Amino acid sequence: MKISRPAGERGLIKMIVIIVVALLVLSYFGINLRNLVSSPTNQDNVTYIASTTVSIWDSYLKVPAGFAWDIFVNYIWDPAFQGLVDLKNGRPTPSVSSSSPALPTPPAVQ
């Protein structure tokens, strides 16, 4: 009889081996991670990427993501959670009817 392990257990050892091999390869080529991380050029690049990402989030993605999150919570998460609570408590779950509320209109992008 074969005993199977959960998927998470199989990947952990594989990831550790890959990290160790990657560190050995970097050492072989003489790449010093401490110098690489602390170099002014890399720090400037990371700062630029972080500030650009925050700017794009605030300017373009925040409003649509908030709208999508509200739809997800109101029309998927809350009803599913309530259905599970009802099922656990032995109450019949309501069926989806044709008179379900319409989706809200998205807010205006500023």
Secondary structure, 3 states (H helix, E strand, C coil): CCCCCCHHHHHHHHHHHHHHHHHHHHHHCCCCHHHHHHCHHHHHHHHHHHHHHHHHHHHHHHHHHHHHHHHHHHHHHHHHHHHHHHHHCCCCCCCCCCCCCCCCCCCCCC
